[in-house]
Amino acid sequence: MQQNTDFTALLFQLFNKVNANEHSHGQKPLTFTVGNTAYTVSPAECHVLDYIARHDKTNAISIAAASGITRGGISKITARLEQKGLLTVTAAPDNKKMLSYSLTQTGQAICIQHQQAHQQTFSALEKILQQYTAEEIACIKRFIQQISEII
């Protein structure tokens, strides 16, 4: 069963890598409903929200380093997210250029919905894996490792 867990983790890493590549190439916006309000959020914005959810009070430099998006791109994304009411921006008292970001309650709700969508995909992948033998999984795992080297 450990082999299935390792393989599932590898498959999920590949899924995230492909997903991130699609997001960076302008995939269509996503719509989330919080209360009675619908919010349209780009995939890149979703992933910035997710990063901020996991790293509260973070800054553009760390988001850029983790996401592969330029600092200028992060600044534009965070400005849109602030305008939508999904995050708050706080300047350091001693350095007004040093900004940190935190999610609003609405931003947290959207982030949770986005994470749930990823979890549903992950669960579906696990269900499919249960249909394969250990030998088949080993072969698929080797294939995915080779593919992930070129993506």
N, CA, C and O atoms as a GROMACS GRO file, in nm:
protein
  604
    1MET      N    1   0.082  -0.120   0.000
    1MET     CA    2   0.000   0.000   0.000
    1MET      C    3   0.087   0.127   0.000
    1MET      O    4   0.044   0.231  -0.051
    2GLN      N    5   0.210   0.119   0.057
    2GLN     CA    6   0.300   0.234   0.058
    2GLN      C    7   0.334   0.276  -0.085
    2GLN      O    8   0.347   0.394  -0.115
    3GLN      N    9   0.349   0.176  -0.173
    3GLN     CA   10   0.381   0.207  -0.312
    3GLN      C   11   0.269   0.288  -0.376
    3GLN      O   12   0.296   0.381  -0.453
    4ASN      N   13   0.143   0.255  -0.345
    4ASN     CA   14   0.031   0.332  -0.398
    4ASN      C   15   0.035   0.476  -0.346
    4ASN      O   16   0.008   0.570  -0.420
    5THR      N   17   0.069   0.492  -0.219
    5THR     CA   18   0.077   0.626  -0.160
    5THR      C   19   0.187   0.707  -0.227
    5THR      O   20   0.166   0.824  -0.260
    6ASP      N   21   0.304   0.648  -0.247
    6ASP     CA   22   0.414   0.716  -0.314
    6ASP      C   23   0.375   0.752  -0.457
    6ASP      O   24   0.403   0.862  -0.504
    7PHE      N   25   0.311   0.659  -0.524
    7PHE     CA   26   0.271   0.682  -0.662
    7PHE      C   27   0.165   0.790  -0.669
    7PHE      O   28   0.169   0.876  -0.757
    8THR      N   29   0.070   0.786  -0.576
    8THR     CA   30  -0.034   0.888  -0.573
    8THR      C   31   0.027   1.026  -0.552
    8THR      O   32  -0.014   1.122  -0.617
    9ALA      N   33   0.124   1.035  -0.464
    9ALA     CA   34   0.191   1.163  -0.439
    9ALA      C   35   0.263   1.210  -0.565
    9ALA      O   36   0.258   1.328  -0.599
   10LEU      N   37   0.330   1.119  -0.633
   10LEU     CA   38   0.400   1.153  -0.757
   10LEU      C   39   0.301   1.199  -0.863
   10LEU      O   40   0.324   1.297  -0.933
   11LEU      N   41   0.191   1.126  -0.875
   11LEU     CA   42   0.089   1.162  -0.973
   11LEU      C   43   0.031   1.300  -0.943
   11LEU      O   44   0.007   1.379  -1.033
   12PHE      N   45   0.010   1.327  -0.815
   12PHE     CA   46  -0.044   1.456  -0.776
   12PHE      C   47   0.057   1.568  -0.804
   12PHE      O   48   0.017   1.677  -0.844
   13GLN      N   49   0.186   1.542  -0.784
   13GLN     CA   50   0.289   1.641  -0.817
   13GLN      C   51   0.286   1.672  -0.966
   13GLN      O   52   0.294   1.788  -1.007
   14LEU      N   53   0.274   1.568  -1.047
   14LEU     CA   54   0.267   1.588  -1.192
   14LEU      C   55   0.143   1.667  -1.228
   14LEU      O   56   0.148   1.759  -1.309
   15PHE      N   57   0.030   1.630  -1.166
   15PHE     CA   58  -0.095   1.702  -1.189
   15PHE      C   59  -0.078   1.851  -1.156
   15PHE      O   60  -0.121   1.937  -1.232
   16ASN      N   61  -0.015   1.880  -1.042
   16ASN     CA   62   0.006   2.019  -1.002
   16ASN      C   63   0.098   2.092  -1.099
   16ASN      O   64   0.077   2.210  -1.129
   17LYS      N   65   0.200   2.022  -1.148
   17LYS     CA   66   0.293   2.084  -1.240
   17LYS      C   67   0.224   2.118  -1.373
   17LYS      O   68   0.240   2.227  -1.426
   18VAL      N   69   0.147   2.023  -1.425
   18VAL     CA   70   0.071   2.046  -1.548
   18VAL      C   71  -0.031   2.156  -1.525
   18VAL      O   72  -0.048   2.245  -1.608
   19ASN      N   73  -0.099   2.150  -1.412
   19ASN     CA   74  -0.200   2.249  -1.376
   19ASN      C   75  -0.138   2.388  -1.369
   19ASN      O   76  -0.195   2.484  -1.420
   20ALA      N   77  -0.022   2.399  -1.306
   20ALA     CA   78   0.046   2.529  -1.294
   20ALA      C   79   0.086   2.580  -1.432
   20ALA      O   80   0.074   2.700  -1.460
   21ASN      N   81   0.134   2.490  -1.519
   21ASN     CA   82   0.170   2.531  -1.654
   21ASN      C   83   0.048   2.583  -1.730
   21ASN      O   84   0.058   2.684  -1.800
   22GLU      N   85  -0.065   2.516  -1.717
   22GLU     CA   86  -0.187   2.561  -1.783
   22GLU      C   87  -0.229   2.696  -1.728
   22GLU      O   88  -0.270   2.784  -1.804
   23HIS      N   89  -0.219   2.713  -1.597
   23HIS     CA   90  -0.259   2.839  -1.534
   23HIS      C   91  -0.173   2.954  -1.584
   23HIS      O   92  -0.223   3.065  -1.605
   24SER      N   93  -0.045   2.928  -1.602
   24SER     CA   94   0.042   3.036  -1.643
   24SER      C   95   0.022   3.073  -1.790
   24SER      O   96   0.073   3.176  -1.834
   25HIS      N   97  -0.050   2.992  -1.865
   25HIS     CA   98  -0.073   3.020  -2.007
   25HIS      C   99  -0.216   3.069  -2.032
   25HIS      O  100  -0.270   3.050  -2.141
   26GLY      N  101  -0.278   3.130  -1.931
   26GLY     CA  102  -0.404   3.199  -1.953
   26GLY      C  103  -0.528   3.113  -1.959
   26GLY      O  104  -0.620   3.144  -2.034
   27GLN      N  105  -0.533   3.007  -1.883
   27GLN     CA  106  -0.653   2.926  -1.878
   27GLN      C  107  -0.771   3.012  -1.835
   27GLN      O  108  -0.752   3.114  -1.769
   28LYS      N  109  -0.892   2.973  -1.870
   28LYS     CA  110  -1.009   3.057  -1.844
   28LYS      C  111  -1.032   3.078  -1.694
   28LYS      O  112  -0.996   2.994  -1.612
   29PRO      N  113  -1.091   3.192  -1.661
   29PRO     CA  114  -1.118   3.226  -1.521
   29PRO      C  115  -1.215   3.128  -1.455
   29PRO      O  116  -1.295   3.062  -1.522
   30LEU      N  117  -1.206   3.121  -1.324
   30LEU     CA  118  -1.292   3.034  -1.244
   30LEU      C  119  -1.391   3.122  -1.169
   30LEU      O  120  -1.361   3.237  -1.136
   31THR      N  121  -1.509   3.068  -1.141
   31THR     CA  122  -1.609   3.142  -1.067
   31THR      C  123  -1.638   3.070  -0.936
   31THR      O  124  -1.664   2.950  -0.935
   32PHE      N  125  -1.635   3.145  -0.828
   32PHE     CA  126  -1.664   3.093  -0.695
   32PHE      C  127  -1.776   3.176  -0.636
   32PHE      O  128  -1.784   3.297  -0.658
   33THR      N  129  -1.864   3.111  -0.561
   33THR     CA  130  -1.973   3.181  -0.496
   33THR      C  131  -1.950   3.179  -0.346
   33THR      O  132  -1.931   3.074  -0.285
   34VAL      N  133  -1.953   3.298  -0.287
   34VAL     CA  134  -1.942   3.313  -0.142
   34VAL      C  135  -2.064   3.394  -0.100
   34VAL      O  136  -2.082   3.508  -0.141
   35GLY      N  137  -2.148   3.332  -0.017
   35GLY     CA  138  -2.276   3.396   0.016
   35GLY      C  139  -2.359   3.405  -0.110
   35GLY      O  140  -2.380   3.304  -0.178
   36ASN      N  141  -2.404   3.522  -0.142
   36ASN     CA  142  -2.483   3.544  -0.264
   36ASN      C  143  -2.403   3.610  -0.374
   36ASN      O  144  -2.459   3.653  -0.475
   37THR      N  145  -2.273   3.620  -0.356
   37THR     CA  146  -2.189   3.692  -0.451
   37THR      C  147  -2.098   3.595  -0.526
   37THR      O  148  -2.034   3.508  -0.466
   38ALA      N  149  -2.093   3.612  -0.658
   38ALA     CA  150  -2.003   3.532  -0.743
   38ALA      C  151  -1.875   3.612  -0.767
   38ALA      O  152  -1.879   3.732  -0.794
   39TYR      N  153  -1.763   3.544  -0.756
   39TYR     CA  154  -1.632   3.605  -0.778
   39TYR      C  155  -1.564   3.533  -0.893
   39TYR      O  156  -1.555   3.410  -0.895
   40THR      N  157  -1.515   3.611  -0.989
   40THR     CA  158  -1.438   3.555  -1.099
   40THR      C  159  -1.291   3.574  -1.066
   40THR      O  160  -1.245   3.685  -1.041
   41VAL      N  161  -1.218   3.463  -1.068
   41VAL     CA  162  -1.078   3.464  -1.027
   41VAL      C  163  -0.999   3.384  -1.130
   41VAL      O  164  -1.037   3.273  -1.167
   42SER      N  165  -0.889   3.441  -1.174
   42SER     CA  166  -0.804   3.369  -1.270
   42SER      C  167  -0.735   3.254  -1.196
   42SER      O  168  -0.720   3.258  -1.074
   43PRO      N  169  -0.693   3.152  -1.270
   43PRO     CA  170  -0.619   3.043  -1.206
   43PRO      C  171  -0.493   3.093  -1.134
   43PRO      O  172  -0.462   3.043  -1.025
   44ALA      N  173  -0.422   3.189  -1.192
   44ALA     CA  174  -0.302   3.242  -1.125
   44ALA      C  175  -0.341   3.310  -0.994
   44ALA      O  176  -0.272   3.296  -0.893
   45GLU      N  177  -0.453   3.383  -0.995
   45GLU     CA  178  -0.500   3.447  -0.873
   45GLU      C  179  -0.535   3.342  -0.767
   45GLU      O  180  -0.507   3.361  -0.649
   46CYS      N  181  -0.596   3.231  -0.810
   46CYS     CA  182  -0.628   3.122  -0.716
   46CYS      C  183  -0.502   3.070  -0.649
   46CYS      O  184  -0.501   3.046  -0.528
   47HIS      N  185  -0.398   3.052  -0.727
   47HIS     CA  186  -0.276   2.996  -0.670
   47HIS      C  187  -0.203   3.096  -0.581
   47HIS      O  188  -0.136   3.056  -0.486
   48VAL      N  189  -0.215   3.223  -0.610
   48VAL     CA  190  -0.158   3.325  -0.520
   48VAL      C  191  -0.238   3.324  -0.389
   48VAL      O  192  -0.179   3.331  -0.281
   49LEU      N  193  -0.371   3.316  -0.398
   49LEU     CA  194  -0.453   3.305  -0.277
   49LEU      C  195  -0.412   3.183  -0.195
   49LEU      O  196  -0.398   3.191  -0.073
   50ASP      N  197  -0.392   3.072  -0.262
   50ASP     CA  198  -0.353   2.949  -0.193
   50ASP      C  199  -0.219   2.967  -0.122
   50ASP      O  200  -0.203   2.923  -0.008
   51TYR      N  201  -0.124   3.030  -0.188
   51TYR     CA  202   0.007   3.052  -0.126
   51TYR      C  203  -0.006   3.141  -0.002
   51TYR      O  204   0.053   3.113   0.102
   52ILE      N  205  -0.084   3.247  -0.015
   52ILE     CA  206  -0.103   3.338   0.098
   52ILE      C  207  -0.174   3.266   0.213
   52ILE      O  208  -0.144   3.291   0.329
   53ALA      N  209  -0.268   3.178   0.180
   53ALA     CA  210  -0.338   3.102   0.285
   53ALA      C  211  -0.240   3.016   0.364
   53ALA      O  212  -0.256   3.000   0.485
   54ARG      N  213  -0.140   2.962   0.297
   54ARG     CA  214  -0.042   2.876   0.363
   54ARG      C  215   0.074   2.955   0.425
   54ARG      O  216   0.148   2.900   0.507
   55HIS      N  217   0.090   3.083   0.387
   55HIS     CA  218   0.200   3.166   0.434
   55HIS      C  219   0.147   3.305   0.467
   55HIS      O  220   0.176   3.402   0.397
   56ASP      N  221   0.068   3.315   0.573
   56ASP     CA  222   0.008   3.443   0.611
   56ASP      C  223   0.115   3.549   0.633
   56ASP      O  224   0.225   3.520   0.678
   57LYS      N  225   0.080   3.671   0.600
   57LYS     CA  226   0.170   3.787   0.613
   57LYS      C  227   0.294   3.773   0.524
   57LYS      O  228   0.403   3.818   0.559
   58THR      N  229   0.276   3.709   0.410
   58THR     CA  230   0.387   3.691   0.316
   58THR      C  231   0.403   3.816   0.230
   58THR      O  232   0.323   3.908   0.239
   59ASN      N  233   0.507   3.818   0.148
   59ASN     CA  234   0.529   3.933   0.060
   59ASN      C  235   0.545   3.889  -0.085
   59ASN      O  236   0.551   3.769  -0.115
   60ALA      N  237   0.552   3.987  -0.175
   60ALA     CA  238   0.558   3.958  -0.318
   60ALA      C  239   0.683   3.879  -0.356
   60ALA      O  240   0.679   3.796  -0.447
   61ILE      N  241   0.793   3.904  -0.288
   61ILE     CA  242   0.918   3.835  -0.320
   61ILE      C  243   0.905   3.685  -0.296
   61ILE      O  244   0.945   3.605  -0.381
   62SER      N  245   0.849   3.647  -0.183
   62SER     CA  246   0.835   3.503  -0.154
   62SER      C  247   0.729   3.438  -0.242
   62SER      O  248   0.744   3.323  -0.282
   63ILE      N  249   0.622   3.511  -0.274
   63ILE     CA  250   0.520   3.455  -0.364
   63ILE      C  251   0.581   3.434  -0.502
   63ILE      O  252   0.560   3.329  -0.564
   64ALA      N  253   0.655   3.532  -0.550
   64ALA     CA  254   0.718   3.521  -0.682
   64ALA      C  255   0.816   3.404  -0.688
   64ALA      O  256   0.817   3.329  -0.785
   65ALA      N  257   0.896   3.389  -0.584
   65ALA     CA  258   0.994   3.280  -0.581
   65ALA      C  259   0.925   3.144  -0.583
   65ALA      O  260   0.972   3.052  -0.649
   66ALA      N  261   0.815   3.132  -0.511
   66ALA     CA  262   0.745   3.003  -0.503
   66ALA      C  263   0.663   2.973  -0.628
   66ALA      O  264   0.645   2.856  -0.663
   67SER      N  265   0.613   3.076  -0.695
   67SER     CA  266   0.520   3.054  -0.806
   67SER      C  267   0.584   3.060  -0.943
   67SER      O  268   0.528   3.009  -1.040
   68GLY      N  269   0.700   3.123  -0.952
   68GLY     CA  270   0.763   3.139  -1.083
   68GLY      C  271   0.705   3.258  -1.160
   68GLY      O  272   0.738   3.278  -1.276
   69ILE      N  273   0.620   3.336  -1.096
   69ILE     CA  274   0.564   3.457  -1.155
   69ILE      C  275   0.656   3.573  -1.114
   69ILE      O  276   0.707   3.575  -1.002
   70THR      N  277   0.676   3.668  -1.203
   70THR     CA  278   0.763   3.781  -1.170
   70THR      C  279   0.703   3.864  -1.056
   70THR      O  280   0.583   3.858  -1.030
   71ARG      N  281   0.788   3.941  -0.989
   71ARG     CA  282   0.738   4.029  -0.882
   71ARG      C  283   0.639   4.130  -0.936
   71ARG      O  284   0.541   4.164  -0.869
   72GLY      N  285   0.663   4.179  -1.057
   72GLY     CA  286   0.569   4.271  -1.121
   72GLY      C  287   0.435   4.205  -1.144
   72GLY      O  288   0.330   4.266  -1.123
   73GLY      N  289   0.439   4.078  -1.188
   73GLY     CA  290   0.316   4.002  -1.208
   73GLY      C  291   0.241   3.980  -1.076
   73GLY      O  292   0.119   3.991  -1.071
   74ILE      N  293   0.316   3.950  -0.971
   74ILE     CA  294   0.256   3.932  -0.839
   74ILE      C  295   0.192   4.062  -0.792
   74ILE      O  296   0.083   4.060  -0.735
   75SER      N  297   0.258   4.174  -0.816
   75SER     CA  298   0.202   4.303  -0.777
   75SER      C  299   0.068   4.328  -0.847
   75SER      O  300  -0.027   4.376  -0.785
   76LYS      N  301   0.062   4.296  -0.975
   76LYS     CA  302  -0.064   4.314  -1.050
   76LYS      C  303  -0.173   4.221  -0.997
   76LYS      O  304  -0.287   4.262  -0.979
   77ILE      N  305  -0.136   4.095  -0.972
   77ILE     CA  306  -0.233   3.997  -0.922
   77ILE      C  307  -0.284   4.038  -0.784
   77ILE      O  308  -0.405   4.035  -0.759
   78THR      N  309  -0.193   4.077  -0.696
   78THR     CA  310  -0.236   4.113  -0.560
   78THR      C  311  -0.320   4.240  -0.562
   78THR      O  312  -0.411   4.255  -0.479
   79ALA      N  313  -0.292   4.332  -0.653
   79ALA     CA  314  -0.375   4.454  -0.664
   79ALA      C  315  -0.517   4.417  -0.705
   79ALA      O  316  -0.614   4.472  -0.652
   80ARG      N  317  -0.529   4.324  -0.801
   80ARG     CA  318  -0.664   4.279  -0.843
   80ARG      C  319  -0.735   4.208  -0.729
   80ARG      O  320  -0.854   4.229  -0.706
   81LEU      N  321  -0.661   4.123  -0.656
   81LEU     CA  322  -0.722   4.050  -0.545
   81LEU      C  323  -0.766   4.145  -0.434
   81LEU      O  324  -0.869   4.124  -0.370
   82GLU      N  325  -0.688   4.248  -0.411
   82GLU     CA  326  -0.727   4.348  -0.310
   82GLU      C  327  -0.851   4.423  -0.356
   82GLU      O  328  -0.942   4.447  -0.277
   83GLN      N  329  -0.856   4.459  -0.484
   83GLN     CA  330  -0.970   4.530  -0.539
   83GLN      C  331  -1.097   4.446  -0.530
   83GLN      O  332  -1.206   4.499  -0.510
   84LYS      N  333  -1.083   4.314  -0.544
   84LYS     CA  334  -1.198   4.223  -0.533
   84LYS      C  335  -1.236   4.196  -0.388
   84LYS      O  336  -1.338   4.131  -0.360
   85GLY      N  337  -1.155   4.245  -0.296
   85GLY     CA  338  -1.184   4.225  -0.153
   85GLY      C  339  -1.143   4.088  -0.102
   85GLY      O  340  -1.199   4.040  -0.004
   86LEU      N  341  -1.044   4.025  -0.168
   86LEU     CA  342  -1.004   3.890  -0.131
   86LEU      C  343  -0.877   3.886  -0.045
   86LEU      O  344  -0.847   3.785   0.017
   87LEU      N  345  -0.806   3.997  -0.041
   87LEU     CA  346  -0.689   4.004   0.047
   87LEU      C  347  -0.670   4.146   0.097
   87LEU      O  348  -0.722   4.242   0.040
   88THR      N  349  -0.594   4.156   0.204
   88THR     CA  350  -0.557   4.286   0.258
   88THR      C  351  -0.408   4.305   0.242
   88THR      O  352  -0.330   4.209   0.247
   89VAL      N  353  -0.369   4.429   0.222
   89VAL     CA  354  -0.228   4.464   0.204
   89VAL      C  355  -0.187   4.552   0.322
   89VAL      O  356  -0.254   4.650   0.354
   90THR      N  357  -0.077   4.515   0.384
   90THR     CA  358  -0.026   4.591   0.499
   90THR      C  359   0.118   4.632   0.471
   90THR      O  360   0.201   4.548   0.435
   91ALA      N  361   0.146   4.760   0.489
   91ALA     CA  362   0.284   4.809   0.473
   91ALA      C  363   0.355   4.799   0.608
   91ALA      O  364   0.295   4.823   0.712
   92ALA      N  365   0.482   4.765   0.604
   92ALA     CA  366   0.563   4.762   0.726
   92ALA      C  367   0.574   4.904   0.780
   92ALA      O  368   0.589   4.998   0.702
   93PRO      N  369   0.568   4.922   0.911
   93PRO     CA  370   0.572   5.057   0.969
   93PRO      C  371   0.700   5.134   0.934
   93PRO      O  372   0.696   5.256   0.918
   94ASP      N  373   0.811   5.064   0.923
   94ASP     CA  374   0.938   5.130   0.897
   94ASP      C  375   0.977   5.135   0.749
   94ASP      O  376   1.074   5.200   0.711
   95ASN      N  377   0.899   5.064   0.664
   95ASN     CA  378   0.930   5.060   0.522
   95ASN      C  379   0.800   5.045   0.443
   95ASN      O  380   0.748   4.934   0.429
   96LYS      N  381   0.749   5.155   0.392
   96LYS     CA  382   0.619   5.155   0.322
   96LYS      C  383   0.622   5.074   0.193
   96LYS      O  384   0.516   5.039   0.140
   97LYS      N  385   0.741   5.045   0.141
   97LYS     CA  386   0.752   4.964   0.019
   97LYS      C  387   0.741   4.815   0.048
   97LYS      O  388   0.710   4.737  -0.042
   98MET      N  389   0.765   4.775   0.173
   98MET     CA  390   0.759   4.634   0.211
   98MET      C  391   0.614   4.601   0.247
   98MET      O  392   0.567   4.635   0.356
   99LEU      N  393   0.545   4.535   0.155
   99LEU     CA  394   0.404   4.501   0.174
   99LEU      C  395   0.390   4.354   0.212
   99LEU      O  396   0.464   4.269   0.164
  100SER      N  397   0.294   4.327   0.298
  100SER     CA  398   0.260   4.187   0.329
  100SER      C  399   0.112   4.166   0.301
  100SER      O  400   0.033   4.260   0.305
  101TYR      N  401   0.077   4.042   0.274
  101TYR     CA  402  -0.059   4.009   0.231
  101TYR      C  403  -0.122   3.907   0.324
  101TYR      O  404  -0.057   3.815   0.374
  102SER      N  405  -0.252   3.926   0.347
  102SER     CA  406  -0.333   3.832   0.424
  102SER      C  407  -0.468   3.819   0.355
  102SER      O  408  -0.516   3.913   0.292
  103LEU      N  409  -0.528   3.702   0.368
  103LEU     CA  410  -0.659   3.680   0.307
  103LEU      C  411  -0.770   3.739   0.392
  103LEU      O  412  -0.764   3.737   0.515
  104THR      N  413  -0.872   3.791   0.325
  104THR     CA  414  -0.994   3.829   0.393
  104THR      C  415  -1.076   3.701   0.414
  104THR      O  416  -1.037   3.595   0.367
  105GLN      N  417  -1.187   3.711   0.483
  105GLN     CA  418  -1.273   3.593   0.501
  105GLN      C  419  -1.322   3.541   0.366
  105GLN      O  420  -1.329   3.420   0.345
  106THR      N  421  -1.355   3.632   0.277
  106THR     CA  422  -1.400   3.591   0.143
  106THR      C  423  -1.286   3.523   0.068
  106THR      O  424  -1.307   3.422   0.002
  107GLY      N  425  -1.167   3.578   0.078
  107GLY     CA  426  -1.050   3.516   0.014
  107GLY      C  427  -1.025   3.377   0.069
  107GLY      O  428  -0.991   3.285  -0.007
  108GLN      N  429  -1.042   3.360   0.200
  108GLN     CA  430  -1.026   3.228   0.262
  108GLN      C  431  -1.131   3.130   0.209
  108GLN      O  432  -1.100   3.015   0.181
  109ALA      N  433  -1.255   3.177   0.197
  109ALA     CA  434  -1.363   3.090   0.148
  109ALA      C  435  -1.336   3.045   0.004
  109ALA      O  436  -1.359   2.929  -0.030
  110ILE      N  437  -1.287   3.135  -0.079
  110ILE     CA  438  -1.255   3.099  -0.218
  110ILE      C  439  -1.138   3.002  -0.221
  110ILE      O  440  -1.139   2.906  -0.298
  111CYS      N  441  -1.039   3.027  -0.138
  111CYS     CA  442  -0.924   2.938  -0.131
  111CYS      C  443  -0.967   2.797  -0.090
  111CYS      O  444  -0.919   2.699  -0.147
  112ILE      N  445  -1.055   2.787   0.006
  112ILE     CA  446  -1.105   2.656   0.051
  112ILE      C  447  -1.179   2.586  -0.063
  112ILE      O  448  -1.160   2.466  -0.084
  113GLN      N  449  -1.262   2.659  -0.135
  113GLN     CA  450  -1.334   2.598  -0.249
  113GLN      C  451  -1.236   2.549  -0.355
  113GLN      O  452  -1.255   2.441  -0.412
  114HIS      N  453  -1.131   2.626  -0.382
  114HIS     CA  454  -1.031   2.588  -0.480
  114HIS      C  455  -0.956   2.462  -0.434
  114HIS      O  456  -0.933   2.371  -0.513
  115GLN      N  457  -0.920   2.458  -0.306
  115GLN     CA  458  -0.851   2.341  -0.251
  115GLN      C  459  -0.941   2.218  -0.256
  115GLN      O  460  -0.894   2.107  -0.281
  116GLN      N  461  -1.071   2.236  -0.231
  116GLN     CA  462  -1.165   2.124  -0.237
  116GLN      C  463  -1.174   2.068  -0.379
  116GLN      O  464  -1.185   1.947  -0.397
  117ALA      N  465  -1.170   2.155  -0.478
  117ALA     CA  466  -1.172   2.110  -0.617
  117ALA      C  467  -1.049   2.026  -0.647
  117ALA      O  468  -1.058   1.922  -0.714
  118HIS      N  469  -0.932   2.069  -0.598
  118HIS     CA  470  -0.810   1.990  -0.616
  118HIS      C  471  -0.821   1.857  -0.543
  118HIS      O  472  -0.778   1.754  -0.595
  119GLN      N  473  -0.878   1.858  -0.423
  119GLN     CA  474  -0.892   1.734  -0.345
  119GLN      C  475  -0.985   1.636  -0.415
  119GLN      O  476  -0.962   1.515  -0.410
  120GLN      N  477  -1.089   1.685  -0.480
  120GLN     CA  478  -1.180   1.597  -0.554
  120GLN      C  479  -1.105   1.529  -0.668
  120GLN      O  480  -1.124   1.410  -0.693
  121THR      N  481  -1.021   1.604  -0.736
  121THR     CA  482  -0.940   1.545  -0.844
  121THR      C  483  -0.844   1.442  -0.788
  121THR      O  484  -0.829   1.333  -0.844
  122PHE      N  485  -0.779   1.474  -0.676
  122PHE     CA  486  -0.687   1.383  -0.611
  122PHE      C  487  -0.758   1.254  -0.570
  122PHE      O  488  -0.704   1.145  -0.591
  123SER      N  489  -0.877   1.265  -0.514
  123SER     CA  490  -0.954   1.147  -0.473
  123SER      C  491  -0.992   1.061  -0.593
  123SER      O  492  -0.988   0.938  -0.586
  124ALA      N  493  -1.029   1.125  -0.703
  124ALA     CA  494  -1.062   1.051  -0.824
  124ALA      C  495  -0.940   0.976  -0.877
  124ALA      O  496  -0.952   0.862  -0.924
  125LEU      N  497  -0.822   1.039  -0.870
  125LEU     CA  498  -0.699   0.973  -0.913
  125LEU      C  499  -0.669   0.852  -0.824
  125LEU      O  500  -0.630   0.746  -0.875
  126GLU      N  501  -0.686   0.867  -0.694
  126GLU     CA  502  -0.664   0.755  -0.602
  126GLU      C  503  -0.757   0.638  -0.633
  126GLU      O  504  -0.716   0.523  -0.629
  127LYS      N  505  -0.882   0.669  -0.663
  127LYS     CA  506  -0.981   0.565  -0.694
  127LYS      C  507  -0.940   0.487  -0.819
  127LYS      O  508  -0.954   0.364  -0.825
  128ILE      N  509  -0.890   0.558  -0.917
  128ILE     CA  510  -0.843   0.493  -1.040
  128ILE      C  511  -0.724   0.403  -1.010
  128ILE      O  512  -0.715   0.292  -1.062
  129LEU      N  513  -0.632   0.450  -0.926
  129LEU     CA  514  -0.511   0.373  -0.894
  129LEU      C  515  -0.542   0.239  -0.828
  129LEU      O  516  -0.466   0.143  -0.843
  130GLN      N  517  -0.650   0.232  -0.756
  130GLN     CA  518  -0.686   0.109  -0.687
  130GLN      C  519  -0.717  -0.005  -0.784
  130GLN      O  520  -0.724  -0.121  -0.743
  131GLN      N  521  -0.734   0.028  -0.910
  131GLN     CA  522  -0.766  -0.072  -1.010
  131GLN      C  523  -0.642  -0.140  -1.070
  131GLN      O  524  -0.654  -0.233  -1.150
  132TYR      N  525  -0.522  -0.093  -1.031
  132TYR     CA  526  -0.399  -0.142  -1.091
  132TYR      C  527  -0.318  -0.227  -0.992
  132TYR      O  528  -0.325  -0.209  -0.870
  133THR      N  529  -0.241  -0.320  -1.048
  133THR     CA  530  -0.153  -0.403  -0.967
  133THR      C  531  -0.027  -0.325  -0.932
  133THR      O  532  -0.001  -0.219  -0.989
  134ALA      N  533   0.051  -0.377  -0.838
  134ALA     CA  534   0.176  -0.313  -0.798
  134ALA      C  535   0.273  -0.302  -0.916
  134ALA      O  536   0.343  -0.201  -0.930
  135GLU      N  537   0.277  -0.405  -1.001
  135GLU     CA  538   0.366  -0.403  -1.118
  135GLU      C  539   0.323  -0.296  -1.218
  135GLU      O  540   0.407  -0.225  -1.274
  136GLU      N  541   0.193  -0.285  -1.240
  136GLU     CA  542   0.143  -0.183  -1.333
  136GLU      C  543   0.172  -0.042  -1.279
  136GLU      O  544   0.210   0.048  -1.354
  137ILE      N  545   0.154  -0.025  -1.150
  137ILE     CA  546   0.181   0.104  -1.088
  137ILE      C  547   0.329   0.139  -1.099
  137ILE      O  548   0.364   0.254  -1.124
  138ALA      N  549   0.416   0.041  -1.081
  138ALA     CA  550   0.560   0.065  -1.094
  138ALA      C  551   0.594   0.114  -1.235
  138ALA      O  552   0.674   0.206  -1.252
  139CYS      N  553   0.533   0.054  -1.335
  139CYS     CA  554   0.556   0.094  -1.474
  139CYS      C  555   0.503   0.236  -1.498
  139CYS      O  556   0.570   0.318  -1.560
  140ILE      N  557   0.383   0.263  -1.451
  140ILE     CA  558   0.324   0.395  -1.468
  140ILE      C  559   0.406   0.500  -1.394
  140ILE      O  560   0.428   0.610  -1.445
  141LYS      N  561   0.452   0.465  -1.276
  141LYS     CA  562   0.534   0.557  -1.195
  141LYS      C  563   0.662   0.594  -1.270
  141LYS      O  564   0.700   0.711  -1.275
  142ARG      N  565   0.727   0.494  -1.328
  142ARG     CA  566   0.848   0.519  -1.404
  142ARG      C  567   0.817   0.612  -1.523
  142ARG      O  568   0.895   0.703  -1.552
  143PHE      N  569   0.705   0.589  -1.590
  143PHE     CA  570   0.662   0.672  -1.702
  143PHE      C  571   0.640   0.817  -1.657
  143PHE      O  572   0.686   0.910  -1.722
  144ILE      N  573   0.570   0.834  -1.546
  144ILE     CA  574   0.541   0.969  -1.497
  144ILE      C  575   0.670   1.041  -1.457
  144ILE      O  576   0.684   1.161  -1.482
  145GLN      N  577   0.763   0.969  -1.394
  145GLN     CA  578   0.890   1.031  -1.358
  145GLN      C  579   0.963   1.081  -1.482
  145GLN      O  580   1.021   1.190  -1.481
  146GLN      N  581   0.960   1.002  -1.588
  146GLN     CA  582   1.027   1.042  -1.711
  146GLN      C  583   0.957   1.162  -1.774
  146GLN      O  584   1.023   1.254  -1.823
  147ILE      N  585   0.825   1.161  -1.773
  147ILE     CA  586   0.748   1.273  -1.829
  147ILE      C  587   0.773   1.401  -1.749
  147ILE      O  588   0.791   1.509  -1.806
  148SER      N  589   0.775   1.387  -1.616
  148SER     CA  590   0.790   1.506  -1.532
  148SER      C  591   0.927   1.572  -1.551
  148SER      O  592   0.943   1.690  -1.520
  149GLU      N  593   1.024   1.498  -1.600
  149GLU     CA  594   1.156   1.556  -1.626
  149GLU      C  595   1.155   1.652  -1.746
  149GLU      O  596   1.241   1.739  -1.756
  150ILE      N  597   1.057   1.635  -1.836
  150ILE     CA  598   1.055   1.721  -1.955
  150ILE      C  599   0.946   1.827  -1.949
  150ILE      O  600   0.940   1.914  -2.036
  151ILE      N  601   0.861   1.821  -1.848
  151ILE     CA  602   0.753   1.922  -1.837
  151ILE      C  603   0.806   2.040  -1.760
  151ILE      O  604   0.733   2.137  -1.738
   0.00000   0.00000   0.00000
